[in-house]
Amino acid sequence: GVIFQTKKEFQKSILYFEKALQTSDFRDKLSAYATLKDNIGFSNLKLNNNKDLPQLFYEALKIRDSLQIITGVTSSQINLSIYYANTKDTLQSIKFAKKAYDISKDHNIPSEVLLSLKQLIKVDNNSSAEYSEEYIRINDSLQLAERKIRNKLARIEFETDELVMQKEQLVEQRKNLIYIGLSIIIIGVFAYILRYQITKNRELRLIQ
């Protein structure tokens, strides 16, 4: 269902979400039930089919709120904001987008803050400039943090490669030391045998 949603084949996505709803009674899976309801609502929203809207969003929101699934709560609120924007109820649209913004900010979830700000920029013309500034600031800080993490990972990868190389060099050096040691032992054994033979031959000559 989600794959078809990302491909913008919303009618097909609804079919699969509804099939998923029929696979269980969801008594112990209320979170999954709410997600399916929200996704069906979103696909209907994209098809401009308001038959079961906004009830689907409210149903998902109620469950997510009771389970304290914050990202789910903000997702349902943003979908409600989009729905009310489409139905030209600007006040309700701003109200739900603002709720999503406040909750995601209170729980320090930058990705959800950005999504709610994006919606507020679209629907709240009076404060769109202020929201745009905040969106840019948070987005830039997230990109900077992401870049730092990438750099850190690259540095760790580089240091790991260096350690691997050093390990390989140590293994090679150990092999060389073993070969040299064995060579010295073999030469020593040959030298001992040769000296022993020379001494034996000398003794034999003296006896003769």
VENMOQUI-V917511 format. One record per helix or strand of 2 or more residues. SS is the DSSP state (2 for helix, 1 for strand). FROM is the first residue (numbers start at 1). LEN is the number of residues. Records with the same first field share a line. If there is no record, write none. Layout:
# VENMOQUI-V917511
SS: FROM-LEN + FROM-LEN
This chain:
# VENMOQUI-V917511
2: 2-5 + 10-12 + 30-17 + 55-13 + 70-17 + 90-17 + 110-14 + 125-83
